[in-house]
Amino acid sequence: MLTVRLKKGRDASLLRHHPWVFSGAIDSVEGTPEAGALVQVVSHDQQVLGVGGYSPQSQIRVRLFSFSDSTVDESFFRHTIAAALVKRKQLLDDPQRSAYRLIFGESDHLPGLVVDKYNDFLVCQYQFAGLENWKALLTEVLAEQTQCKGIFEKSDTASRKREGLALGEGVLWGEAPPDALVIQEHGMQLEVNIRSGQKTGFYLDQAENRSLISRYCAD
């Protein structure tokens, strides 16, 4: 694994567990890591700060998976996804909601990855070169651990261009989602079109606001 060394005094944010390393904070890079390569980030005095994915075309040059010298491999991703799903089950497993966010990027130690659940389908957005090489494995693990019917990729954000990645859309695993997918949310039935809808198909983060407004709306 190649090493990225920071400039003197530029390790403060990582010590506070901010997972990004900007290009301007880097003093030197060992070798020429390819896009998506795993690198070890160290302070100017060689203290290990973490392991992340390298993105040579982005201002965010490294995004950390771990704030230690952890081994980032298949086992790491299986454990990390499992931990994220357990967290969502504790917080969001509600029979009145059939759609919500399963994985939210850096907050789940999977930088640049968004995974939303719509009934029995998952929609993924990959926004980071450091996870592109792991896409097949992550798809396999998500299918195993969620028992979904299908996984659809909707990686159409401008951030992919900044990472030097082409836009991507299509079925990654299993069945294709229907054009009209009806989700349940706090007693309401809402129709979602994953392909043409905003973001992964719908503004799932506005669920509580929709519930509040529904109290003032007639049938």
Secondary structure by P-SEA (a helix, b strand, c coil): cbbbbbccccccccccccccccccccccccccccccbbbbbbcccccccbbbbbbccccccccccccccccccaaaaaaaaaaaaaaaaaccccccccccccccccccccccbbbbbcccbbbbbbcccccccaaaaaaaaaaaaccccbbbbccccccccccccccccccccccccccbbbbbcccbbbbbbccccccccccccaaaaaaaaaaaccc
